[in-house]
């Protein structure tokens, strides 16, 4: 069967309308959470940088990059929780759902014990592995202990986050995260203003997420009748989780090889201060594209639901329309970064770090190709067909590490960025669209046209508009820069409004209702 993505001629059914309303609610809450996180990170990072200095700030990035590798020991279990909770909730199988949750908690509890022991060993040998300034070595070891222990404790508690994602209750997750983020920012500012150091900042940073996990556990126990106990931990459920999670585990290793090795490689081969210059460019890319994470999260449980109920047509629509939604975000954000990036760095952290713009440009291009296909990857996870993706990802990750180590010897942090960009670009172009289109029986040219043609057309006017505004009124502070971005966003927003009112069934219904109300008001007058 071939997919033809065209405007629906008939009004939305009640079931499809409810799904769209739920999706919009989840996406809206995800975007709100992402906006708060981005804003806090954007304004807090330069404050911390200038208070702590290049070496301490680079050390902070290094420690969290190291503990970020603990995520490898998730073993893909978290993704299996989301998939099976969505599947068993759709089929009403409460017993299997209960067993999935209990086996996951038991597995993660064992992982937490191992990671606590590994944290102690890592702290002892930190100085012999990385070029940590002698004055920071004692502090660095304490940082590893604090951050590593907190991350380890978060493993069993994170099961409840996966359950809420499987139930598509993203609004509660985001509410807790927003409160945690704002409280964390407030405490960090107060701590730095009162002369507290790096250790206090790290403690605040890792403690608040643990409180959020407790809130998720409370929500899950109030939402669904789950039972807990050793009798729900069995071999068949463990094998079921392992069968799905093994491929997810490989992908998680690949993700960390692709996106979390830069600070480690730079710290081992250059210096802690070099991490700071690299992280400024990479952080801006991360902050800018954070709304894509909020959008992509909803696709996995939706794909699992459609797959469990045998609704292949909606699965295909999710694939194409989901990627179009990703592109509608990725394209304008990337244009804003490329055109306004140098000015953004100047007003954010100072002209001293303007050289980080090169890192930003190198990383933007592969991230665009990667993130505009956010729906593709999540659909594969939702239907349990992600094994080939895992193999490609881990190959790409290994090539990334090798190229970064080789190129950093010649071009420093720029070489590291190039080593990250090249393999990511290749897999995003030559594997992912071809594989998913073949798997879902969608013609490639139809997919490319229906997913990306409109986003490209709507984003194109942004380039001349932003270049003209920047040349006419150069930005010297955040207010002027925000004004430039707002002017460009207004142009793009008009295009989005036209798309919604003319090409989306829900928008067409709104337009018809508005016209009806306007006609009635005119007749009464």
N, C-alpha and C positions, 0 to 999 in steps of 0.2 A: 504493500500500500504506500502511495506517495502522498506526502503532506503538501497541502496548498494553504499557505497562511494568507488569508484574505479577510476583509472586514465582514463580520457576521451580519447576515441579512435579517435574521430573526432576533427578537429580544432575548435577553439572558433568562435561562431557567432559574428557578428559585435555588436549586442546589448549587449551580455554578455561581450565582450571585453571592450566596453565603461564603463559598470558597474564596471569591475575590475580596469580599469584605474582610474575611479573616486574614487573607494575605496582606491586604493593605494595612490592617491594624498592626500586624506583626512587623511589616516593613517600616511603618511609621514609627513604631516604638524602637526598632533597631536603629533607625536613622537618628532619632532623638538621642538615644544612648551614645551612638557614634559621634554625634555633634558635640555632646558634652565632653566625652573623652578626648576628642580632637582639640577642642578649645582649651581644656585644662592642660593637656600636654603641650600645646603650642605656646601658651603663656607661661607655663611653669618651667619648661626646659631652659629658656634663657636665664630665668631667675636663679635656678639651681646652678647653671653653668657659671654665671658671674660670681655667685657666692662661694662656690667650691673651687673653681679654677679648672684648667684643662686636664691636669693629671687626675684629680679626684673624680671629675665628671667622666673621664674616659674609663677609670677604674669601675665606676658605677655601671657603665654600659657593659664592661667586660664581665662583671660578676653576674649580671642578669642574663648575659648571653650564655655563660657557663651553666647556670641553673636552668636556663631554657632547654638545654639538652636533656634534662630530666624528663621532659615530655615524651622522649623516645620510649620510656618505660610505661607509657600508656598502653603500648602493644596493640593499638587500634581498638581497644575495648570501648572507649567513649563513643566512637562512631557506630559501633554495633548496638550500643544502648539506644541511640537515637533511632536507628533503623528498626530494631525489633519492638521498641515501645510503640512507634507509629504503626507498625504492622499488626501487632497483637491488640492494640487499641481499636484498630479498624475492624478486626475480625472478632473482637469481644473475648479473646482468650486470656482471662485474668490469671489463671494458674501459671501459664508460661511466662507472662509478663512479670509475675512475682519472682519466679525463679531467675529470670534474667537480672533483675535488680539485686537479688541476694548474692548470686555468683559474682557479679561485678564488684560489689562491696568487699567480698572476701578476697578476690583477686587483687584489688587495689590496696587492701590492708597489708597483704604480704609484700607488695611492691614498696609501700611506704617504709616498712621496716628495713628493707635492703637499702633503700636510698638514704636513710638516716646514717647507716654505717658507711656508705660510700662518701657522704658529705664530710664525715670526720677525716677520712683518708685524703680526700681532695684538698682539704684545708692545710694539711701538713706539708704537702708537696707543691703548693701553689707557687712559691717563690722560685723553685727550680724549673718551672715550666714556662712562666710568663715573665716579661720584663717589667716587674712591678717596682716602682721607686722604693728604695729602702725605708724611707720614712712612712710608707703606707702599708708595709708588709703585714704588720700585726693587725692593722685595721682590716686589711683585705681578707685575712684568715677568719676573722670574726664575721665579716660580711658573708662569706661563703657558708659558715655554720648557720647563721640566722636565715638567710635566703633559702638555702638547701633544705633545712628542716621544715620551713613553712610550705615549700613546694611539695615535699613528701607528704605532709599532713593533708594537703589539698587533694591528693589522689582519691582516697575513699569518699571524701565529701563531694567530689565532682560528679559522682554518679547521679546525684539529684539534679544537677544542671542538665545532664543528658536526658533524664526522664522528662523534665519540663520542655526541653527542645522537641522530644518525640511527641509530646502532647500539644506542640505548637503554642505553648504559653510563653512566647518571647516577651510579651509586655511585662510580666512579672520579673523576669530575668533582667530586663533593661532598667526597670524601676530600682531594683536593688543595686545594680551596677552604677547607676547615676548617683544615688545617695552615697555609695562607697567612694566613688571618684571625687565628689565634691568634698566629702569629709577628709579624704586623704590629702587633697590639695590644701585645704585649710590648715591641717595639722603640720604639713611640711613647711608652709610659709611661716607659721608661728614658731616652729622649731628652728628654722634658719635665722629668723629675726632675733631669737633669744640666744644665738651663738652655739646651738647644738650642731654636731658634725654629721659626717656621712653615715655613720652607723645608725643614728637615730632616724635618718631619712629612709634607709633601707628597712628598718623595723616597721615604720609606719606603712611603707609601700607593700610589704608582704602580709601585714596583720589584717588590713581591711578586707582583702578578698576572702580570707577565712571566715570573717563574719558574714559575708554575702552567702557563702556556701551553707552556713547554718540557716539562713533565711530560706534558701531553696529547699533544704530538707524539711523545714516546717511547712512550706507550701505543698510539697508533694504528699506529705502525710495527711494534710487537710483536704487534698483534691481527690485522692483515690484510695480505696481500701487495700493497702498493701500490708502484708505480714512479713515479719523478719525472724530469722532463726536458722540454725544449722541444717534443719531438715529440708530446707529449700535449696541447699547447695548440693548439686548432683553432677555426675560426670557427663551425661548427655547434653545438659545445658552448657556446660563449659566447652564441650567440643563444638557445639553450635556457634557459640561466640567466637571461639578460636578460628573456625572455618572462615567466618566473615572477616574477623579482625586481622588475620595474618596479612592480607593485602593492604589493609589500612595502616598496619604497622610499618610496612615497607614504605608506604607513601609518607608517613610521618618522619621517618628517617630521611627520606629525600627532601622533605620540606625544610628540615633543619640544615641539611647540607647546602641547600640553595639559598636560604634566607637568614640563617643564624650562624654561619661560619665566618662571616666577614670580620667581626670584631675579634674573634679568637685568632684568626690568621694574622690580622694586623697587629694585635697585641703580642703575638709570638715573634713576628718578623720585623716589626718596626718599633712602635712605642705606644704608650697609653694616650699621649696627646694626639697621635695620628688617628686613633679611634674617634676622637672628638670631631675632627674635621670630616671624616667619612660619615659619621653618624648624623651630622647636621643635614647633609644632602639626603641620606637615606630616610631619616626621620620625617622630613617634609613629604617625601613620596608616600611613606606609611600613613601619615596623618591625612594626607589628601585623599587617599583611596580607601580610608577606613569605612565610609558608607557602603562600599561593595561587600564587606564582610557581613554587614547587617542585612543586605539584600540576599546574599547567597545562602545564609543560614536556613532560610525558610524552604529552600528547594528540596533538601534531602528528605524531611518527613513527608512533604507533599508527593514526591516521587515514590516513596515507599507505600504511601496510601493508594496511589493510582495503580501501582504494580500489584499490590495485594488484592485489589478488587478487579484486576484485569482490564482496567480502562486505558488501553494503549493510545487512544486518540488524545486524551487529555495529557498523557505522558509526552507525546510529541509536541503538543502545544506548549507545555511547560518548558521543554528544551528550547524551542525556537523563541517564544515570547520572553522567556527568562533571560536568554542571552541578549535579546534586544533591550530589555530593561537594564541589563548590566552595561551595554554599550551607551545607552542614553546618559549614564552617569560617568563612565570612563572617559569618553571622548572630550566633553567640555572641561573636565577636571585636568586632563593631560594638557590641553591647550592653555589653561590658566597657569599651570606650573611652568611650561616651557616659555611662555611669553613674559610672565611676571616673576619667574623664579629668582632671578638675580636681585631684583628690587626687594623681594620677600626676605631673602637672606640678610640683606643690608639692614632692613628695619627690624628684623626679628632678633638677630644676635650681633649685628655690627658688620661693618665693611671688612673688618679683619678676617672674616670667615667667607668672603665672597668666592674664594677658590672652590668652595664646596658645590658651587653651581654646576661644575663639570660632572661631579658625581650624580647630581640630581638628573641631568640630561641623559646620562648613560643609563640610569636605572628606570627612567620613565618609560622608555620605548618598550623594553620587554615586559614591563608590568602592564602596559596597555594591552598587549597581545595576550597576556596571561589572564587578566581580570575581565576582559570583555567576553570570555568564555566561562564565566563563573557558573552558569547554569549547567554547562556540559559536565563538569566534574561532579557536581552535587547530584545530578541525575544518575550518573554511574554508581555513586555510593548508595543512592536510594534503592536502586534495583539490584544491587549486589554484583555488578559487572565491572568492578574496578581493578581487577587483577592486572590486566595489560597496562592500565594507567600507572599502577604502582611500579611495574618493571621499568617503564619509560622514565618515570620520575626519579627513581634511584640511580639509573644510568646518568641522567642529566645532573643529578646532585654530585656524583663522583667526578664527572667531567668538570663541573663547576669548581670543586675544591682543587683539582689538579691544575686547571688553567689559572685560577687565582694565585696559587702558590708560585707558579712559573712566572706569570706576568707581573706580580708585585715586585719581583726582583729588578725589573726594568723600568716600570712606570709608577711604582709606589701604590698609593690607594686608588689611583685611576686604573692601574692594571688589575687590581682586585675587582673593581666594579665591572670592567670589561669581561673578566672571567666569569662573573655572575650573569651578565647579560646575554652572552652568545648562546650557551646551551638552553637557556629559558626561551629565547626567541625561536630556536630550532624546533623544540618540542611543541610550542604553541602554534606554529605554522604547519608543520609537516605531520603531526600525529593526531592531536586532539580532535579537530573538526572532521577529519576523514574517518576516524574510528567511530565517533558517536553517530555521525550521519549514517554510516553503514549499519550500525547496531540497531538503530531505530527506524531504518528504511526511509530515510529522508534524503532527497537529492541535494548534493552539496551546493549547487548553484542556487537552488531554492532557499536553502538555509542561509547562505551568505547574503542573498538579496533581501529576504524577509527580516533577518536579524539585524543587518548592519547598514543597509542603504539609507533608511530614514535617519538614523542617528548621525551618519556622516553628513547628510544634507543639512540637518538642523544645526550641527556644530560648526560647519564651514564658515558662516558669517562671523563667528567669534574671533577668528584670526585677524581680519582687517580692522574690526572694531577695537580690539584690545591694542593692536599696534598703533592705531591712530590716537587713541586716548593716552597711551603711554608716551607717545612723542609730543602730544599737545600739552599734557599736564603730568610731568614725571612725579612719581610718588617719593616723598621724603619721610613719611611716617605711616603707621598702621592705618590711620583714618583715611589718608589719601589712597593707600593701596586697597583698602576695603571699598572705597568709592569706585575705583577702577574695576574691581571684580564685580561689584554690584551692577555697574553699567553693562558689562558684558553679560552678566547673568540675566539681566532684564531682557536683552535681545534673545537669548536662548530660551528664557521662560515663555516668551510669546510664541515661539515655535512649538514648545511643549504643549501649551494651551491649545494651539491649533490641532496638534496631533491627537490630543485627548478628546476634543469635541467633535472631530471629524472621522477618526479612524477607530476609536474604541467604542464598543457597544454601550458601556456604562455612560460614557461622555455623550454619546448620541441621545440616550434617554434623558440626560440632564438638559441637553440643548432643546429637546422637544418640549419638556416640561416648562422650561423657562419661557419659550416662545408662547406656550399656551397661557401661562400666567400673565405674560405681557399683553397678549391680545385681550384677555378678560379685563385687565386693568384699564386698557385703552377704551374698551366699550363702555365701562362704567363711567369714565370721565366724559 
